[in-house]
Amino acid sequence: MPRLTEPLRFDPYLRPLVWGGRRLETVLGRPLPGDAPHGESWEVSDHATHRSVVSAGPHAGRSLRALMEALPDELLGPAAHTTFPWLVKFIDAHDWLSVQVHPDEAAVRTLCPGEGSKTEAWFILHAEPGSRIFAGLLPGVEASHLREALAAGRVADCLHSFAPRPGDCVFLPAGTVHAVGGGVLFAEVQQTSDATFRLFDWGRDRPLHVEQSLACIDWRQGPVAPVRAAPGVARQELVRCPYFTLEHLGGRTPFLLGGAGRLQVLIVLQGRGRLGDEAVGPGDVRVLPAAMGEVGLVPEPELGALLCTLPFSPGS
């Protein structure tokens, strides 16, 4: 098998979902079949629900799972992961996602065996007037208050919320109650997991997981405020946690990526440029293996992107 010495591109996996829309096609250029609403495009995934497949280059046709099994050190570097650590998505929340919560490492072992914990970060690309993000509990909210609100159909009254804007980054540690909707398009980086418990679903007739949700809520997690990508700043750290570091790259500054012996993923948000010899534009996602040498990212003339980097060791 050839070595992992160049960026990897994968075929997207498109998911029709009741709360989705059509912006994955109209904004990001993902051809959507038929006229059904689509909510997610999984760009990089080693989850059992879908294993991403390389779309071009010497590894074309191979799955991310196959690369993880054959070349883990070249892909990840010194990090010890048996599953690729991130699931990278674009999400079109045309309607309202359920009010939901994801388990942490302790909760997932009892509530969703076989899954992983799910800490995630969102970067907002588009937000319609009237759209909203709910993130974290309001001060003083306890389980009894949330149960009363559930019975009355007023869960939103217990949650912090704000109007999102393009350029907002929202960090949601596992255990944070959250929801989004009303026309929001965003990129998401999360731990590889599909463990989601619905606490409330805005009147839709879908199963809820009230007891599981209450069991894995981090009751210390109060209001979550977004971090803004600052205009004119070439490189800005947005999130640092044990699972990933997320940076915003912006403007006309060229960058050298890769070559540091650690896994990275590049997510192009806006503008155009070149990654090595390859043209890249909005919606392009590339995995940069740890074994890869340095590659230049050159805006033409401007470009906005996210760079997700794997810590050398947990907590670093």
Backbone torsions as a table, in degrees:
resi	resn	phi	psi	omega
1	MET	NA	133.7	179.4
2	PRO	-60.1	153.7	177.5
3	ARG	-71.3	162.0	179.9
4	LEU	-93.6	83.9	-173.9
5	THR	-115.4	7.8	179.5
6	GLU	-145.9	162.7	-179.2
7	PRO	-59.1	146.4	-179.6
8	LEU	-107.9	132.7	175.3
9	ARG	-115.0	138.5	-176.7
10	PHE	-120.7	153.7	174.1
11	ASP	-70.8	133.8	177.1
12	PRO	-72.7	152.3	177.4
13	TYR	-115.1	112.9	-172.6
14	LEU	-96.1	132.2	-175.6
15	ARG	-118.3	115.5	172.6
16	PRO	-71.4	127.6	-178.2
17	LEU	-140.7	147.4	-171.3
18	VAL	-60.2	-30.2	-177.4
19	TRP	-93.8	4.4	-175.8
20	GLY	-81.9	-177.4	179.3
21	GLY	-141.8	-140.4	-177.6
22	ARG	-126.8	7.8	-174.9
23	ARG	-71.7	-19.1	173.3
24	LEU	-60.0	-29.5	177.8
25	GLU	-89.6	-51.1	-171.5
26	THR	-72.4	-29.0	-178.7
27	VAL	-102.0	-42.0	-173.2
28	LEU	-104.1	-4.1	173.7
29	GLY	77.6	19.3	176.2
30	ARG	-84.2	113.3	179.1
31	PRO	-63.1	120.5	-178.5
32	LEU	-101.7	132.0	179.8
33	PRO	-72.4	140.7	176.4
34	GLY	60.9	-153.1	-179.3
35	ASP	-120.6	16.4	-179.6
36	ALA	-70.8	147.9	175.5
37	PRO	-69.6	136.0	177.8
38	HIS	-118.4	133.1	-175.0
39	GLY	-103.4	-28.8	-173.2
40	GLU	-138.0	144.9	166.8
41	SER	-121.7	109.0	178.3
42	TRP	-81.3	114.4	-175.4
43	GLU	-90.6	-38.1	179.6
44	VAL	-140.0	119.6	-176.3
45	SER	-150.5	133.3	170.0
46	ASP	-117.2	20.4	179.0
47	HIS	-80.2	150.8	-178.3
48	ALA	-61.3	-26.2	177.1
49	THR	-61.3	-37.1	178.4
50	HIS	-158.1	127.5	175.4
51	ARG	-102.2	117.2	-179.0
52	SER	-62.1	148.0	-179.2
53	VAL	-120.9	133.0	180.0
54	VAL	-64.0	133.8	-173.5
55	SER	-99.0	-14.1	-176.6
56	ALA	-158.3	163.5	176.5
57	GLY	90.1	-173.2	-174.3
58	PRO	-64.4	-17.7	179.5
59	HIS	-104.9	13.8	-178.8
60	ALA	-54.4	133.7	179.9
61	GLY	91.4	-13.2	177.4
62	ARG	-87.1	146.5	178.4
63	SER	-85.5	157.9	173.7
64	LEU	-59.9	-35.2	177.4
65	ARG	-60.9	-42.7	179.4
66	ALA	-63.6	-39.5	178.4
67	LEU	-68.0	-39.6	177.5
68	MET	-61.4	-37.5	-178.0
69	GLU	-76.9	-35.6	-174.3
70	ALA	-91.1	-35.4	-171.8
71	LEU	-134.6	51.5	-175.2
72	PRO	-62.4	-39.5	-178.3
73	ASP	-67.8	-38.4	179.1
74	GLU	-69.2	-32.3	-178.6
75	LEU	-78.9	-48.1	-170.2
76	LEU	-100.2	-21.6	-169.6
77	GLY	78.3	-146.4	-175.0
78	PRO	-77.2	-5.3	-177.9
79	ALA	-66.0	140.0	-178.3
80	ALA	-99.7	92.5	176.9
81	HIS	-131.6	134.4	174.6
82	THR	-89.9	-18.3	174.9
83	THR	-121.1	143.2	176.0
84	PHE	-52.9	132.7	-164.8
85	PRO	-72.7	-17.7	-174.1
86	TRP	-127.8	150.5	166.5
87	LEU	-114.0	118.9	-176.3
88	VAL	-107.0	128.5	-174.9
89	LYS	-135.8	160.5	156.5
90	PHE	-112.5	138.2	-175.8
91	ILE	-127.0	130.9	175.8
92	ASP	-110.2	96.4	179.1
93	ALA	-90.8	73.6	179.0
94	HIS	-66.4	-44.5	173.8
95	ASP	-105.9	-166.2	-173.3
96	TRP	-91.9	122.4	166.9
97	LEU	-66.5	154.6	176.7
98	SER	-60.6	154.2	166.4
99	VAL	-72.2	121.3	-167.6
100	GLN	-143.1	170.4	177.9
101	VAL	-149.1	145.7	179.2
102	HIS	-112.7	144.8	-177.3
103	PRO	-78.4	153.0	171.7
104	ASP	-89.8	-172.9	-174.6
105	GLU	-60.2	-38.9	-178.6
106	ALA	-72.2	-45.8	-175.7
107	ALA	-68.5	-35.9	-173.4
108	VAL	-66.6	-28.3	-178.4
109	ARG	-64.4	-33.2	-179.1
110	THR	-99.3	-32.0	-174.1
111	LEU	-91.2	-26.1	-176.5
112	CYS	-149.8	65.2	-177.2
113	PRO	-56.0	139.2	-179.3
114	GLY	94.3	-17.0	175.7
115	GLU	-95.7	172.4	174.9
116	GLY	-108.0	167.5	173.8
117	SER	-69.0	165.9	-170.7
118	LYS	-142.9	87.1	166.7
119	THR	-94.4	141.9	-174.5
120	GLU	-146.1	164.1	174.9
121	ALA	-137.3	141.4	178.6
122	TRP	-114.7	144.3	170.6
123	PHE	-124.6	121.4	-171.6
124	ILE	-82.1	127.1	177.8
125	LEU	-100.6	-34.5	-177.1
126	HIS	-153.0	141.4	177.4
127	ALA	-144.4	122.6	178.0
128	GLU	-73.9	151.8	171.9
129	PRO	-56.3	135.5	-179.0
130	GLY	89.6	-7.1	176.9
131	SER	-71.3	162.5	-172.9
132	ARG	-151.4	147.0	168.8
133	ILE	-118.8	130.7	172.4
134	PHE	-104.6	127.5	-175.0
135	ALA	-152.0	104.7	177.1
136	GLY	93.5	157.4	180.0
137	LEU	-82.0	148.3	171.1
138	LEU	-69.6	152.8	-179.0
139	PRO	-55.2	136.2	176.2
140	GLY	87.4	-6.0	-179.0
141	VAL	-73.7	127.2	177.8
142	GLU	-121.7	176.9	-176.3
143	ALA	-57.6	-38.9	-179.2
144	SER	-63.8	-39.3	178.7
145	HIS	-65.4	-40.4	-177.9
146	LEU	-68.7	-37.4	177.0
147	ARG	-63.8	-42.3	177.6
148	GLU	-62.1	-42.4	179.6
149	ALA	-65.4	-38.2	176.9
150	LEU	-60.7	-45.4	-179.1
151	ALA	-62.8	-31.0	-178.9
152	ALA	-93.4	-2.6	-178.0
153	GLY	69.6	30.1	-174.9
154	ARG	-127.1	43.1	-178.6
155	VAL	-60.4	-35.9	-178.3
156	ALA	-57.6	-26.3	179.9
157	ASP	-66.9	-16.2	-179.1
158	CYS	-96.3	-3.2	-170.8
159	LEU	-114.3	143.5	170.3
160	HIS	-70.6	142.4	178.3
161	SER	-146.0	161.8	177.5
162	PHE	-156.3	161.6	176.3
163	ALA	-85.6	117.3	-177.7
164	PRO	-73.7	155.4	175.6
165	ARG	-133.6	147.6	173.8
166	PRO	-54.4	134.4	-176.3
167	GLY	100.4	-8.8	175.1
168	ASP	-76.5	140.0	170.7
169	CYS	-118.9	129.0	-176.7
170	VAL	-118.7	118.7	179.5
171	PHE	-99.0	124.6	-174.7
172	LEU	-123.4	88.9	174.8
173	PRO	-60.6	150.7	175.5
174	ALA	-51.4	138.2	-177.9
175	GLY	97.6	-5.5	179.8
176	THR	-86.9	124.6	174.5
177	VAL	-72.0	134.7	-176.2
178	HIS	-157.0	162.6	174.6
179	ALA	-162.4	164.7	179.3
180	VAL	-156.9	152.1	175.8
181	GLY	171.6	-179.2	-179.9
182	GLY	90.9	13.7	178.6
183	GLY	105.7	60.7	-179.6
184	VAL	-124.5	125.9	175.6
185	LEU	-109.5	128.1	-177.4
186	PHE	-150.5	157.7	171.5
187	ALA	-92.5	143.7	-179.8
188	GLU	-130.8	133.9	168.3
189	VAL	-116.3	126.9	-177.9
190	GLN	-142.5	160.7	168.6
191	GLN	-60.0	152.4	-179.7
192	THR	-71.5	99.3	-178.4
193	SER	-165.5	150.5	171.8
194	ASP	-123.6	29.0	-178.9
195	ALA	-83.6	104.0	-178.8
196	THR	-133.2	129.6	176.9
197	PHE	-113.1	122.9	179.1
198	ARG	-83.7	122.4	177.0
199	LEU	-91.3	-35.4	-175.6
200	PHE	-158.0	142.3	-172.6
201	ASP	-131.5	29.5	171.2
202	TRP	57.4	31.9	176.0
203	GLY	88.3	-2.9	177.2
204	ARG	-72.1	152.4	-176.3
205	ASP	-92.2	71.3	175.8
206	ARG	-128.6	153.8	-179.0
207	PRO	-60.4	142.0	173.5
208	LEU	-107.4	161.3	-179.5
209	HIS	-130.9	63.2	-170.4
210	VAL	-64.2	-50.0	-176.1
211	GLU	-66.2	-40.4	177.2
212	GLN	-63.6	-41.3	179.2
213	SER	-60.5	-49.0	-178.6
214	LEU	-62.9	-32.7	-178.2
215	ALA	-71.5	-25.9	-176.5
216	CYS	-110.5	4.1	175.0
217	ILE	-66.7	136.0	170.5
218	ASP	-87.6	101.3	-173.6
219	TRP	-70.5	-9.9	175.4
220	ARG	-84.3	-13.8	-174.8
221	GLN	-80.1	98.6	178.3
222	GLY	-83.1	-155.9	-176.2
223	PRO	-56.5	135.4	177.3
224	VAL	-105.9	120.7	178.4
225	ALA	-100.8	147.1	178.3
226	PRO	-74.5	154.5	169.5
227	VAL	-102.1	132.5	-177.7
228	ARG	-92.1	136.6	168.6
229	ALA	-73.9	115.8	-171.9
230	ALA	-76.9	127.3	176.5
231	PRO	-59.5	139.1	176.2
232	GLY	84.9	-5.5	177.2
233	VAL	-93.6	121.5	-173.2
234	ALA	-69.2	-39.9	-176.8
235	ARG	-143.3	120.3	-173.6
236	GLN	-134.4	126.7	174.5
237	GLU	-76.8	128.4	-179.3
238	LEU	-104.8	-38.7	-176.6
239	VAL	-141.1	136.2	168.6
240	ARG	-134.4	120.0	179.0
241	CYS	-145.7	175.1	-178.2
242	PRO	-63.5	-15.0	-172.2
243	TYR	-103.2	-25.8	178.7
244	PHE	-167.5	156.3	166.3
245	THR	-112.6	133.2	-177.4
246	LEU	-119.4	123.8	179.3
247	GLU	-120.5	150.2	172.3
248	HIS	-102.9	127.9	175.4
249	LEU	-107.6	129.4	-174.8
250	GLY	-146.6	160.6	172.3
251	GLY	89.4	-146.2	-173.9
252	ARG	-106.9	7.0	-176.1
253	THR	-79.1	127.3	172.3
254	PRO	-73.7	152.1	179.8
255	PHE	-131.3	151.9	166.9
256	LEU	-104.1	121.2	-179.1
257	LEU	-111.5	163.6	179.6
258	GLY	70.2	-172.4	175.4
259	GLY	77.7	4.4	-177.1
260	ALA	-105.0	5.4	178.8
261	GLY	76.1	18.9	177.4
262	ARG	-137.3	152.7	-179.3
263	LEU	-68.6	139.2	173.2
264	GLN	-137.7	156.2	170.7
265	VAL	-129.4	131.7	176.9
266	LEU	-103.4	129.6	178.9
267	ILE	-122.5	111.1	-179.4
268	VAL	-82.8	127.3	-174.9
269	LEU	-100.9	-42.4	-176.6
270	GLN	-158.3	162.0	-179.1
271	GLY	75.5	-172.5	-178.6
272	ARG	-139.9	161.9	179.6
273	GLY	-175.0	-163.4	178.8
274	ARG	-131.2	134.0	172.3
275	LEU	-107.6	101.9	-169.6
276	GLY	63.5	-122.7	179.3
277	ASP	-94.0	1.0	-172.8
278	GLU	-103.9	132.6	174.7
279	ALA	-74.1	138.2	178.0
280	VAL	-132.2	151.1	-179.9
281	GLY	-150.1	-170.5	-174.3
282	PRO	-55.5	130.4	179.1
283	GLY	91.1	-7.3	178.0
284	ASP	-76.2	135.2	179.6
285	VAL	-128.2	131.7	178.8
286	ARG	-132.1	132.2	172.0
287	VAL	-88.0	127.9	180.0
288	LEU	-107.1	100.8	-175.9
289	PRO	-61.6	153.8	-179.2
290	ALA	-61.8	-30.8	-177.5
291	ALA	-80.3	-6.9	-177.2
292	MET	-74.5	144.5	173.8
293	GLY	-76.5	-179.3	-179.7
294	GLU	-65.4	143.6	175.9
295	VAL	-136.1	140.5	-177.8
296	GLY	-84.8	137.6	170.3
297	LEU	-110.7	112.2	-173.4
298	VAL	-118.1	114.3	177.5
299	PRO	-65.8	148.0	178.5
300	GLU	-138.5	83.8	-5.3
301	PRO	-92.2	-18.5	-179.9
302	GLU	-131.7	157.8	-177.2
303	LEU	-157.6	143.7	171.8
304	GLY	-122.6	135.0	-175.8
305	ALA	-152.3	162.2	169.8
306	LEU	-108.7	141.7	173.9
307	LEU	-122.3	117.2	-179.8
308	CYS	-103.8	126.8	-175.2
309	THR	-124.1	139.0	179.8
310	LEU	-87.4	125.7	174.7
311	PRO	-58.6	152.1	178.9
312	PHE	-64.5	-33.1	179.0
313	SER	-149.0	156.2	-179.0
314	PRO	-54.1	129.9	177.9
315	GLY	86.1	-3.8	-178.3
316	SER	-75.7	NA	NA
